[in-house]
Amino acid sequence: MTRSRSSFSWRRSASPTPSSSASPTAVPTWNRNARASVSSWHASNSAEWTPVGDRMLTGHGGGIGPYAASYAIDLTSGPVLNGSVSADILLTGTGVTGAGLVCRADRDWTFVAFYTAPQDVSEGTTVARLGVFQEGVLTPVAQLAEPVELERGYNHFSLEFFSGQMRGEIRAGDRTYELTAACPHVPFAGHAGLVKFYGAGVLATSWSVERTRIPFVPAASRRKEGQVFQYDVFLCHARETAQEVHDIAQALKARGISYWLDTEQITYGDRVTEKIEEGLRNSHYVLPCISKGLMERSWCRAEYGGILNAELSGDSTRIVVPLMLAAAEPDDIPLLFRDKRRVTSTNRVEFDRFIDFLLSN
């Protein structure tokens, strides 16, 4: 993961006025590779956005179009195609307000936005929405059914985007609101940033922009009939690599990742097959630990085979991620795994990035 930090600088451009053909209030009902503190930004109108030191960005008044919209994008992190953006946001205005995050943004009012805006301008309730601005024209994409109850202080907003999928999340006190939708409208890389509506006053801090090559997994995919998985990962390995896999398990545990490992879960007198099946049912990710001769171990094939078949048939509730051990070579990877994104345990940066992915999903 690379990180960059610097002070604010500003750029202003003449931006088109958002069209009134769509509105933030007219939407139909329907979880880290680069990180930066707020730094060099481009604003649709720099008079409406002000840095406070090098850790906070404020938006105040102004805006254009019938919904008084305004946005600012972070230029430091560069264009991002797949990744995430997050910030702690405080709405300071009274009355009708709205604000949130944008991704894949250019300087001419084209971007994807995840934001809150009133259900009705005459009411005090607000809802979470995903929408797309294309040269100033807003296309509604999705709206969360339940109203969002924002805290009076800061609320944590995050937006993950990978290919044509978007996932927005708001953490307000002990409540978490999630909105996921397909959004193929802006298929090119762009900048991340902030957006506000109705001339809202906004304070934003804890700014983060991250790149990823691993798809995010919505919360709905992590549950089956309301089930939350007991284990984050199921470790499948050959007996000869038991100590190496044990060390990996301890590294996962130190970062808060729960795991299923046969040496800890199976004891004398247990029915081995039943214990394995129970572990697989209660694990979100299956990690076959790739080593020489792995495929010769029938128990290993039994452990991950059923999950792989389910995944290939369209079941996304459990996912196989090959984990390369120290002595493993590409030829040791089973054929059905060779087109899957894998993780190398000895590559510290890559392994830490994978743990970050597990923590966010």
N, C-alpha and C positions, 0 to 999 in steps of 0.2 A: 504494500500500500504506500503510495507517495502522498506527501502532504506539502502544501505551500501556504505561506502566510505573508501578508504585506498590508500596507495601508490603503485607504480608499483613493480612487481617482475617478473622475466622472467624464462621461461623454453624452452629448445630447444630439438628437436628430429630429427632423420633422417627420412625424409618424402619421399615417392615415387615421382618420377618425373612425372608430369602430362603427360598423353598420348597425342600424336599429332593426335589422331583419331577424335578429335573435337576441335573447336577453338572458342574463344570469338567473332570472326568476321564472323562466319559462321552460324549465327542463321537465320532461315527462317522467313519471315514476317508473321505475322499472320493476416481508420482511425483513462497494467499498474499495475502489482502487485509487481514487484521487480524492483528496480532502483539502478544504481551504477555509480559512476564516474570511469574513467579508473583506474584499480588497478592491480590485479594479472593476467598476460597474458601468453599464450603459443603461440609461433611463429614458423612457418614452418622453419624459419631461423632467429635467434635473431639478427644477424648482420644487418638485413634489416629493423628492427623495433626498434625505440628508444623512450622512454618516455621523455617528457619535463615537469618536475615537476610531479604533480599528476592530471593534468587537460587536458593534450594533449598527443597524440600519433603520431609519425611520421613514415612514411615508405619511404625508399629511396633506389633506385637502386636494383641491384640483381634480384632475381627471378629465377625460373627453368623452363625447358621445352621450347618449341618453342615460347611461349607467355610470357616468363619471369614472371610467376605468383608467388605470395607470399601471405600468409594470416596469420592473428593473431587472436586468440580467447580469450575472456574474461572468466576466470575461476571463478571469484568471484560470479557471478550471478548463477552459477551452470547450469546443463542441463535444457533446456526449451523446452517443446513440443509445446505449443500454447502461442503466445505472440507477442511482437514487439521489434524491435531494431531500434535506430535512432542515427544520429550523424551529425554534421556540418563538411563537408569535403571540403578541398581545394587541388586541383591538382596543384603541383608546377613545374612539368616537362614541357618540350617543345616537340613538335612533337607528336608522337603516344603515348597516355596514356590511362589508364582505371583504374577505381577503384569503390568500392561500399561496400555493406554489405553482411554478411553471417549469416545464422541461421542453427540450427540443425547440427552443425559441430562437428566432432571428430578430433583427432590429426593425422589422416592418410588420409587426402585429400578427405574426404567425407563431403559434405555440400550443401545447397541451396544458391545461390548467386543472388543478385540484384545489377546490376552495369551498368556503362556506358563504352562503348568501341567504337572505330571507325567503321563506316560503311565500310570503306575501308582504309587500312593502308596508301594509297597514298593520302587520302583526310583529310581535317581538321574537318569534321563533326563527331559527336558522337551520338549514340543512346542508349536508355535504354533497358536492357535485363534481363531476368530471365533464369538461367541455373542451372544445377545440376552437381556437381563433385561427382563421385563415385570411390573412390580409385584412384583419379587422372585423370579419364576419364570424359570429359565434355560432357554432353548431353544438347543441346539447348532446351529450353522450350517455350519461347515467346520473341518477340521483339516489341517495340513500333514503330508504322509506321512513326511518325514524328521525325525529328532530335531533339536532346536536345541541347539547347543553354545555356551552363553553364555560370554563372557569373565569372568574374576574381577573385573574392574573394571566400568566403565560400558559399557552396550550401548545403541545408538541405536534407539529404537522410533518408528515413524511410522504413522499411520492416515489414509488418504484416504477421503472419502465423498462421493458425488455421486449424487443420486436414489436408486435402489435398489442401487447397486453400492458395494462396500467393498474396499479394498486395504490390507492391513497389511504392514509390512516391519520386519525386525530386522537391523541391521548389527552383527555381533559380530566384531571384529577384521577379518580380510580376507574373512570369509564374509557373504553377504547371503541372508536367507530372506524369501520373498514369499508371501503368501497372499491370493488374490482370490476373491470370491464375491458372488453376488446376495443381497441382504439387504433385503427390502421391509418388514420387521416394524415398524420405527419410522420412519414417513414424515414426521415433523414436526421442526421445528428444536428444538435443545436445546443444552446446554452440553457442553464438552469437559472431560476430567479424567483421573484415575488410578484404577486399581482394584488391589486386592491380595487374595490368598487365603491361607488356612491361617495367618493371623496373621503373615504374612511381614514382615520388615524391609525397607524400601524407601527409597532416596535418589533423588530426581529433580531434575534441573537442566536448563538450556538449554531451558526451556519455550517452546513456540510454538503459537499457534492462528491459523489463516489461513482466510479466506473465498475462494471462487472461483465463477465462473460458467462455467468451462470444464471439461468432463469430463476426468478423468485417464485415461491409457492404460496398462493393465497391461503388464508386461514381455513377457508372452506375445504380446501384439498387436504388439510392436515387433520380433518375430522371425518369420521365415518359414522353416520347416524348419531351425531353428537359426541362421539368418542374423541378424547384427547389422548394422543399416544403416550404411553408410559415411558418409552425410551426414544431418544432422538436417533440413535444409530444402533444397528445390529452388526457386530463384528464377526465375520466369518473367516476362518484361517486354518492353515495346516498345522498339525501338532508341532512340527519342527520350528515354527515361528512364534511359539507361545509367548516367550519372554519379550520379543520385539513388539508383539501386539499388546501385551500387558502394559508396556511402557507407553504405547500410543493411547491406550485407554486412560492411563493416569494423566496424560497431557490433556485429553478431552475433559476429564473430570475437573481438572484444575481451572478450566475455562467455563465450567458450568454446563457441559454437555453430558446428558445421561446416556448410558450405553448398556447393551446386553452382551455379555461375554460368557462363553460356556463354562470356563473354569470357575466363575463366580456364581453362576445360576444353576448349574447341574451338580448334584451331589450324589452320594452313594444311595442306591435304591430308587432313584428317579427313573421314570420312563423317558429315555433320551429323546425319542421322536416327538413325544408330546411336549416336552420342555422347549424343544427347538421351534415347534409350530406355535407355541404360546408366545415365545420371544418375537417371532416374525410378525404375528398379529399385532403385537403391541409396540412395534418399532416403525418409525417413519422412513428412515433411510437404511438400506442394507449395504454394508461395506465389505465386499469380498476382498480380503487382503491378498494381493497378487504376489505370488512367490513361485519358485520353481516347483513343479509337480503338484500345484494346487488342483488341477483338473483330475489328477489321479486319485484324489480323496473323495470317496463316494458321499461322505457326510457333508462335505463342502458343497457338492453339487446339489444335494438334497436341500440344503439350507437356502441357497439363493435361487434355485431353479424355478420354484413356484412363483416367487415374486417377480422374477424377470418375465415369465410368461404372462402374468397379469399385467405388467407394465406395457408389454408389447401389444396387448389387446386393448389398451386404452385406459387402464386403471392407474390414475396418477396419485393415489393416496399413499403409495409406497414406491420409493425410487431407488434403483441400484446405482451406486457410485463406486467404481473400482478404485481401490487404494493401493498404490504401488509401494511395496516394501523396499528395504535398502538394496537387496541383491536382485530384485526383479528386473527383467528385461522386457522389451515390447513383445517378444515372441511368447512370453509366458502368459500373456493376456488371452483369455478364452475368446474365440472368434466372435461370439455374440456381444462381447463387451468392447470390441476394438473401435467402434464408431461412437462410443459414449465418452463424454467428458470425464476425465479421471483426475485423481489427486496423487501427488508424490509426497510420501511421508517425510522424506529427507530434505525436501525443498522447504525451508522454514517460511519463506514469504508466501508460497503457494498454500502451504498447510494452514498458516494463520488466516489467510484469506478464506479458506474453506470453513474454518471454525466461525469466522464472522458471518458467513453465509448461513450456517446452521443456527447461530444465535438469532439471526433476523427472520428465520422462517420457522 
